[in-house]
Amino acid sequence: MMSNEKKTVSFRKILVSVTAAVGLVAIAAPAMAAGGAKHPRDGGFSFAGPFGTFDQGQLQRGYKVYREVCASCHGMDMVHFRNLGDKHGPFWNPKYPNPNDNPVVKALAKEIQVGDIDSETGEALMRDATTADRFPNPYPNPTAAAAANGGAMPPDLSVMAKARHDGANYIYSLLSGYSAPPAGLKMTETQHYNPYMAGDMTPFWTGKGDVPKGGFIAMPPPPSAGQVTYDDGTEATVDQMSKDVAAFIAWTSEPKMVERKQMGFGVIIFLLAFAGVTYASYRRIWKGVAH
C-alpha cells in the first residue's frame, strides 16, 4: 500500500514539473518570436549538395578579398600558406603535389611580412613569409584586438563557416545585407544594424509595428564596390565579393570536403553492392528450404 502511495506522489511531482516547464515555454515564446534574424539567402555555391565541388576561380577571388579587405581585422590562425596549394584549394596545381613547391603559393607568401626572432641576437624582426608560415594575425593578442575595435574582438575566420548555421550562405548574406536601421531603433555610434545578425531588438525598439528582425554588429560594412580588382576581370560588386569571400571561408573551414563527399559516395556504392550480394547469397542458400 505504501508503495502505491509513493508512486502516486512521484507521478504527481513529475506532472507538476512538466506543467511548470510548459508554462515557462509559453511565457518565453513571445520574447523568442520577437527576436531572431532573417533567414540567409542562397548564394548558389558550387560546393552545395552531395556532389558539389569548389570553384577554384571563386576561391582565388575569395582569397584576394580576404587578404585585401578582411585580413586587416580578422585572422585565420589555423591556415598555413601552403594550404593554398592543397588539392581542391585556390591555387592547387597537379604539377606540384607538394604545395610547398608551388611557385604561386611561394609568391603569395612572400608578399606578406611575419614576425620572427633573430636566431643570433634574439631580437624581434619582420621577414617575408614562407609556405610553412600561418596566416599572420593582425593583432598581437586578444586584448589588443578588442581595444582596437571598441571592445569587440574580431573573430578568427578559420572555421567560421562551420561555426555558423547555414555556413557560407550566412556569411554571404551578412556581408552583403547591411541596411539602414529602421526608424525607431535606438543605436550607438559603434553599432551597425544587420537583418541577418542574430539578436533581439525589443529593448531598443521605439517605433510602430513589429520589432524588426536582426541585430547589432560592431563591424562596419566591410566590402564596397570596386574595393578589389579581380585578376580574371570579374566585376567586384559588393554581392560578388561577399559571395567569393564566403566561399573561401567555407573552404578554409572544411578543406577536405570534396574528398569526404567522394569517399562517402564510394562507401554508399559499396554498401549497395554488398547488400545485393548478401541478398543473392541468402536466396541461394535457403532455396527450396521451407521457413
C-alpha positions in Angstrom: 0.0 0.0 0.0 2.8 2.4 0.9 4.5 1.6 -2.4 1.4 2.6 -4.4 1.2 5.9 -2.4 4.9 6.7 -3.1 4.3 6.0 -6.8 1.3 8.3 -6.8 3.3 11.1 -5.1 6.2 10.6 -7.5 3.8 10.8 -10.5 2.3 14.0 -9.2 5.7 15.6 -8.8 6.6 14.7 -12.4 3.2 16.1 -13.6 3.8 19.3 -11.8 7.3 19.7 -13.2 6.1 19.1 -16.8 3.3 21.6 -16.3 5.7 24.2 -15.0 8.1 23.6 -17.9 5.3 24.0 -20.4 4.3 27.2 -18.7 7.8 28.7 -18.9 8.0 27.8 -22.6 4.6 29.5 -23.2 5.8 32.6 -21.4 9.1 32.8 -23.2 7.5 32.2 -26.6 6.5 35.8 -27.4 10.0 37.0 -26.5 11.6 34.4 -28.6 9.3 35.3 -31.5 10.3 38.9 -31.2 14.0 38.3 -31.8 15.8 36.3 -34.4 17.3 37.2 -37.8 16.3 36.9 -41.4 16.9 33.5 -43.0 20.2 33.6 -45.0 19.9 34.0 -48.8 21.0 31.2 -51.0 24.4 32.0 -52.6 24.1 29.3 -55.2 27.5 27.9 -54.3 29.1 25.3 -56.5 30.1 23.2 -53.5 26.5 22.8 -52.2 24.9 19.4 -52.3 26.3 15.9 -52.1 28.2 16.2 -55.4 29.3 19.8 -55.2 32.9 20.9 -55.6 34.8 24.1 -55.0 35.1 26.6 -57.9 38.9 27.3 -58.0 38.4 30.7 -59.6 36.0 31.7 -56.9 38.4 30.6 -54.2 41.1 32.7 -55.8 38.9 35.7 -55.8 37.8 35.0 -52.3 41.4 34.8 -51.1 42.0 38.2 -52.7 39.1 39.7 -50.9 40.2 38.2 -47.6 43.8 39.4 -48.0 42.9 43.0 -49.1 39.8 43.6 -47.1 39.2 41.2 -44.2 42.8 40.4 -43.1 43.3 43.9 -41.6 40.9 42.9 -38.8 40.3 39.1 -38.9 43.0 36.4 -38.6 43.0 32.8 -39.8 45.3 31.2 -37.2 44.6 27.7 -38.4 45.5 28.2 -42.0 49.1 28.0 -43.4 50.2 29.5 -46.7 51.0 26.0 -48.0 47.3 25.1 -47.6 46.5 27.4 -50.6 48.2 24.8 -52.8 46.4 21.8 -51.4 44.3 19.6 -53.6 41.0 21.4 -54.4 42.4 24.5 -52.9 42.6 28.0 -54.5 46.0 27.5 -56.2 46.1 23.7 -56.5 48.3 22.6 -59.4 48.7 18.9 -60.1 52.3 19.6 -61.3 53.2 20.3 -57.7 51.7 17.6 -55.5 53.7 19.1 -52.6 52.2 22.6 -52.1 55.4 23.9 -50.7 56.9 23.7 -54.2 54.1 25.6 -55.8 55.6 28.8 -57.2 52.3 30.7 -56.9 51.9 29.8 -53.3 55.6 30.8 -52.6 55.0 34.2 -54.3 51.8 34.9 -52.3 53.5 34.0 -49.1 56.5 36.3 -49.9 54.1 39.3 -50.2 53.3 39.1 -46.5 55.6 40.1 -43.6 55.5 37.9 -40.5 57.1 38.4 -37.1 60.1 36.3 -36.1 63.1 36.1 -33.8 66.7 36.7 -34.9 68.5 33.4 -34.2 71.7 35.2 -33.3 70.6 38.3 -31.3 67.2 37.1 -30.1 65.7 40.4 -31.2 62.2 40.6 -32.8 62.2 41.2 -36.6 60.0 41.0 -39.6 60.6 38.8 -42.6 59.0 37.5 -45.7 56.6 34.7 -45.0 57.2 31.2 -46.4 54.8 28.4 -47.3 55.4 26.9 -43.8 54.0 30.1 -42.0 50.5 30.5 -40.8 48.4 33.5 -42.0 49.6 36.3 -39.7 47.1 37.7 -37.1 46.6 41.5 -37.4 46.8 41.8 -33.6 49.5 40.6 -31.2 46.9 39.3 -28.7 43.1 39.3 -28.0 43.3 42.3 -25.7 44.9 44.4 -28.3 42.3 43.2 -30.9 39.4 44.2 -28.6 41.0 47.6 -27.7 41.4 48.4 -31.4 37.7 47.6 -32.2 35.8 49.4 -29.4 35.9 46.4 -27.1 34.6 43.8 -29.6 37.3 41.4 -30.7 37.1 40.4 -34.4 36.6 36.6 -34.5 39.0 34.3 -36.2 37.7 33.2 -39.6 39.5 29.8 -40.0 36.4 27.7 -39.4 33.7 30.4 -39.3 31.6 28.6 -41.9 31.3 25.6 -39.6 30.7 27.7 -36.6 27.6 29.4 -38.0 24.3 27.8 -39.1 24.0 27.7 -42.9 27.7 28.4 -43.1 28.6 30.1 -46.4 25.1 31.4 -47.1 25.1 33.1 -43.7 28.4 34.8 -44.3 27.4 35.9 -47.7 24.1 37.3 -46.5 25.6 39.0 -43.5 28.3 40.8 -45.6 26.0 41.9 -48.4 23.0 42.5 -46.2 23.8 45.7 -44.3 20.9 48.1 -44.4 19.8 51.4 -42.9 18.3 50.9 -39.4 14.5 51.1 -39.2 13.2 54.4 -37.9 12.6 54.0 -34.1 15.6 51.7 -33.5 17.9 53.1 -30.8 21.6 52.6 -31.6 25.0 53.8 -30.5 27.6 55.2 -32.9 29.7 52.0 -32.7 26.7 49.7 -33.6 25.6 48.7 -37.1 22.2 47.2 -37.9 22.1 44.0 -40.0 18.9 42.0 -40.5 20.9 38.7 -40.8 22.6 39.2 -37.4 21.1 37.2 -34.6 19.6 39.3 -31.8 16.5 40.7 -30.2 15.7 44.3 -30.9 12.8 44.5 -28.4 14.7 46.6 -25.8 15.8 49.1 -28.4 12.6 49.4 -30.4 10.5 52.5 -30.0 8.9 52.5 -33.4 5.5 51.3 -34.5 4.7 47.8 -35.7 6.5 44.6 -35.2 10.1 44.5 -33.8 12.5 44.3 -36.8 14.5 41.2 -37.3 18.2 41.2 -37.0 20.7 42.5 -34.5 23.6 44.8 -33.9 27.1 44.2 -35.1 30.3 46.1 -34.3 31.8 45.5 -37.7 31.0 48.2 -40.2 30.1 47.2 -43.8 33.4 45.7 -44.9 33.3 45.4 -48.7 32.5 48.4 -51.0 32.1 48.2 -54.8 35.4 48.1 -56.6 37.4 47.7 -53.4 39.5 45.0 -55.0 40.5 44.3 -58.6 39.9 40.8 -59.7 42.7 39.2 -61.9 40.1 37.4 -64.0 38.2 40.6 -64.9 35.1 39.8 -62.8 33.3 42.9 -61.7 33.9 43.5 -58.0 30.4 44.3 -56.8 29.5 44.1 -53.1 27.4 41.0 -53.8 30.2 39.3 -55.8 32.9 40.0 -53.2 30.7 38.8 -50.4 29.9 35.6 -52.2 33.6 35.0 -53.1 35.0 35.5 -49.6 32.2 33.4 -48.2 33.2 30.5 -50.5 36.9 31.0 -49.4 35.9 30.8 -45.7 33.9 27.7 -46.5 37.0 26.1 -48.0 39.2 27.0 -45.0 36.6 25.7 -42.7 36.5 22.3 -44.5 39.4 22.0 -47.0 38.8 18.2 -47.4 35.1 18.5 -48.2 35.4 17.2 -51.8 37.4 14.2 -50.7 34.9 13.5 -48.0 32.0 13.6 -50.4 33.8 11.4 -52.9 34.6 8.8 -50.2 31.0 8.9 -48.9 29.7 8.2 -52.5 32.1 5.3 -52.8 31.0 3.9 -49.4 27.3 4.1 -50.5 28.1 2.2 -53.7 30.0 -0.5 -51.8 27.2 -0.9 -49.3 24.6 -1.2 -52.1 26.7 -3.8 -53.9 27.3 -5.7 -50.6 23.6 -5.7 -49.8 22.9 -7.2 -53.3 25.5 -9.9 -52.8 24.2 -10.7 -49.4 20.6 -11.0 -50.6 21.6 -13.2 -53.6 23.6 -15.5 -51.2 20.6 -15.7 -48.9 18.3 -16.7 -51.7 20.8 -19.3 -53.0 21.5 -20.9 -49.5 17.8 -21.1 -48.5 16.4 -22.0 -51.9 13.9 -24.9 -51.6 14.0 -24.8 -47.8 10.7 -24.2 -46.1 10.9 -21.4 -43.5 
